Amino acid sequence: MTGPAKPPRLSSDGSGANDGVRHFDWIGFDADDTLWHNEPLFERAQDRFVELLSPYLEADWVRSRLYETETRNLAHFGYGIKAFALSMIESAAELTEGRIT
């Protein structure tokens, strides 16, 4: 490394070199290893959720709808177990049209 990265710059008048688009020299990723240990727990919970609803609905469709709900809720709840649990509850209520108890 040659030193700290400089922040991307935009032209002040909109006609500069970047035409209002930010360009980066590099991007770093932090693969948080604590999440890798929890992934099997999320997968088992999702499999059980699908299993519970599969006598009434197609399993692939349930899995797809849960994923859609999780994606939609990211802006509201972020990531984590709370967000996952709330998305499962919401999905179950929607998929059963409120008949789940």
trRosetta pair geometry for C-beta under 8 A, 3 or more apart (Angstrom, degrees):
i j d omega theta_ij theta_ji phi_ij phi_ji
5 25 6.2 -164 -139 53 110 120
5 26 6.7 -127 -98 48 138 99
6 9 7.8 -22 139 -30 109 102
6 25 8.0 70 46 -2 80 132
8 18 7.8 117 175 -122 99 160
8 22 4.1 78 129 -160 152 95
8 23 5.9 161 -135 57 118 46
8 24 5.8 -65 -65 -79 123 65
9 18 6.9 169 94 -9 67 146
10 16 7.4 127 163 57 47 131
10 18 5.9 -110 -126 78 49 135
10 20 5.9 34 -152 -126 112 43
10 22 6.7 -51 -69 -79 91 76
11 14 6.2 -166 91 -47 108 9
11 15 6.3 -118 128 59 151 37
11 16 2.1 174 -103 23 135 124
11 17 6.4 150 -64 29 116 57
11 18 5.7 -180 -20 44 91 86
11 19 7.2 22 16 -63 127 20
11 20 7.0 -70 41 -57 91 53
12 16 6.9 77 22 -33 55 134
13 16 6.5 117 50 -35 79 90
14 19 7.4 34 179 -151 57 47
14 20 5.8 7 -135 -55 71 110
15 19 7.5 6 -138 -105 26 64
16 19 7.2 -151 72 -55 56 36
18 21 5.2 -143 169 59 88 66
18 22 7.0 36 -180 -91 142 26
18 23 6.1 -141 -123 -4 111 105
24 27 5.9 63 124 -59 148 85
31 36 7.7 41 158 -45 99 117
32 35 4.9 74 92 -2 100 107
32 36 7.9 -178 102 -13 58 82
33 36 5.4 -42 -157 22 52 117
33 37 7.3 52 152 -19 70 96
34 37 6.2 -53 -163 29 40 110
34 38 7.0 27 148 -10 67 110
35 38 5.8 -67 -153 42 40 107
35 39 6.5 61 151 -49 71 92
36 39 5.8 -30 -152 -2 35 119
37 40 7.9 -54 175 21 36 97
38 41 5.2 -56 -167 36 61 117
38 42 6.3 60 141 -21 84 101
39 42 5.7 -56 -150 37 37 111
39 43 6.3 37 154 -20 69 106
40 43 5.4 -53 -144 38 35 114
40 44 6.3 36 157 -20 67 103
41 44 5.9 -52 -147 35 30 109
41 45 6.4 29 154 -17 63 107
42 45 5.8 -56 -148 38 31 111
42 46 6.3 30 154 -19 65 107
42 81 8.0 -134 -88 -99 93 71
42 84 6.2 -105 -130 -135 103 160
43 46 5.7 -55 -147 38 30 111
43 47 6.3 32 154 -20 65 106
44 47 5.6 -52 -145 37 32 112
44 48 6.3 31 155 -18 65 105
45 48 5.8 -54 -148 37 31 110
45 49 6.4 37 151 -23 64 105
45 84 7.2 76 98 146 144 129
45 88 7.4 -84 150 -72 108 154
46 49 5.5 -50 -148 33 33 116
46 50 6.4 32 154 -16 65 104
46 63 7.1 72 168 -126 109 87
46 66 6.6 154 -142 123 98 156
46 88 7.9 -139 -102 -92 61 115
47 50 5.8 -55 -150 38 31 110
47 51 6.2 35 150 -23 65 108
48 51 5.3 -52 -145 36 33 117
48 52 6.4 38 155 -24 65 102
49 52 5.9 -54 -153 30 28 112
49 53 6.8 4 158 1 62 109
49 62 7.4 -170 126 152 88 120
49 66 6.6 98 115 -96 141 152
49 88 5.3 -110 -114 -141 145 117
49 91 7.7 55 171 84 133 131
49 92 7.4 -112 -159 -68 102 106
50 53 6.3 -72 -150 48 30 96
50 54 5.8 47 154 -50 69 106
50 59 5.1 67 174 -153 112 86
50 62 4.9 145 -126 98 76 127
50 63 5.3 6 -96 -65 132 88
50 66 7.5 -94 -70 -7 88 145
51 54 5.6 -41 -137 10 27 121
51 59 7.8 22 -79 -118 41 113
53 56 5.9 -74 -172 52 62 100
53 57 5.2 -17 152 41 101 110
53 59 7.9 140 86 -106 85 56
53 62 4.8 151 90 -120 130 148
53 92 7.0 -147 -72 -118 128 80
53 95 6.3 21 -154 115 147 145
53 96 7.6 -123 -125 -59 109 100
54 57 6.7 -85 -114 68 30 62
54 58 7.5 9 -137 -168 72 15
54 59 4.4 9 -111 -78 113 91
54 62 6.6 -105 -75 9 67 150
56 96 7.4 36 114 -103 154 88
57 61 5.9 -110 162 80 102 116
57 62 5.2 117 102 -61 120 104
57 95 6.0 -60 -33 177 167 119
58 61 4.2 73 76 10 100 113
58 62 6.9 -173 89 -13 49 84
59 62 5.7 -54 -148 33 32 112
59 63 6.4 30 155 -17 66 106
60 63 5.7 -54 -147 38 32 112
60 64 6.2 34 153 -20 65 108
61 64 5.6 -53 -146 37 31 113
61 65 6.3 29 156 -18 65 106
62 65 5.9 -57 -147 38 28 108
62 66 6.4 30 154 -20 63 106
62 91 7.6 99 -166 158 73 123
62 95 6.4 50 -118 -134 82 160
63 66 5.8 -53 -149 34 29 112
63 67 6.5 30 152 -19 63 105
64 67 5.7 -55 -152 35 31 112
64 68 6.5 33 150 -20 65 105
65 68 5.4 -49 -147 34 36 114
65 69 6.4 36 153 -19 66 103
65 91 5.6 134 123 -148 99 108
65 94 7.2 -154 170 94 128 122
65 95 6.0 123 106 -78 157 113
66 69 5.7 -55 -150 36 32 111
66 70 6.3 34 152 -20 66 105
66 87 6.6 95 -166 140 73 105
66 88 6.6 14 -136 -102 113 63
66 91 4.7 18 -99 -118 68 170
67 70 5.7 -52 -147 36 32 113
67 71 6.3 32 154 -19 65 107
68 71 5.8 -56 -149 37 29 112
68 72 6.3 28 154 -18 64 109
69 72 5.7 -56 -145 38 30 111
69 73 6.1 20 159 -13 65 114
69 87 4.6 145 120 -163 106 92
69 90 5.4 171 -165 94 135 115
69 91 4.6 -134 4 -70 161 97
69 94 7.3 179 -85 25 130 144
70 73 6.0 -68 -146 43 26 105
70 74 7.0 52 153 -52 61 86
70 83 7.3 88 -143 143 79 99
70 84 6.9 10 -115 -114 114 60
70 87 4.5 57 -83 -166 66 165
71 74 6.0 -26 -160 -13 33 115
72 75 7.8 -58 168 22 40 98
73 76 5.1 -66 -160 47 64 109
73 77 5.0 3 157 21 102 113
73 83 6.1 163 123 -165 118 95
73 86 6.7 179 -171 101 156 109
73 87 5.1 -148 31 -86 151 102
73 90 7.2 150 -65 34 139 157
74 77 7.1 -79 -122 58 19 73
74 78 6.6 47 -165 -117 58 20
74 79 7.2 12 -133 -61 87 68
74 83 7.4 59 -105 -173 46 144
77 80 7.7 -127 149 50 94 92
77 82 6.5 -147 -172 109 116 92
77 83 3.5 151 126 -110 122 95
77 86 5.9 -175 -95 58 161 141
77 87 7.5 -144 50 -44 151 95
78 83 5.7 -137 75 -58 54 145
79 83 6.0 -114 -146 43 13 148
80 83 5.2 95 58 15 70 102
80 84 6.9 -130 106 -6 36 95
81 84 5.5 -56 -144 38 32 114
81 85 6.1 32 159 -19 68 106
82 85 6.0 -55 -146 37 27 108
82 86 6.3 24 157 -15 63 109
83 86 5.9 -57 -145 40 28 109
83 87 6.3 29 155 -19 64 109
84 87 5.8 -58 -150 37 28 111
84 88 6.6 29 152 -20 64 104
85 88 5.7 -53 -150 33 33 111
85 89 6.5 32 153 -17 65 104
86 89 5.7 -52 -148 36 34 112
86 90 6.2 34 154 -18 66 107
87 90 5.6 -52 -142 40 32 112
87 91 6.1 34 156 -21 65 107
88 91 5.7 -54 -144 38 29 111
88 92 6.2 31 157 -21 64 107
89 92 5.9 -55 -147 35 28 111
89 93 6.5 26 155 -17 63 107
90 93 5.9 -58 -150 37 29 109
90 94 6.3 23 155 -15 66 109
91 94 5.8 -59 -145 41 30 108
91 95 5.8 22 162 -15 69 113
92 95 6.1 -56 -135 41 25 105
92 96 6.1 2 169 3 62 115
92 100 4.9 -2 153 -16 103 174
93 96 6.6 -71 -141 50 20 93
93 98 5.7 27 -169 -93 82 53
93 100 6.1 -109 -90 37 49 120
94 97 7.5 16 -178 -78 30 38
96 99 4.5 -119 155 53 103 84
96 100 4.2 116 53 -39 158 91
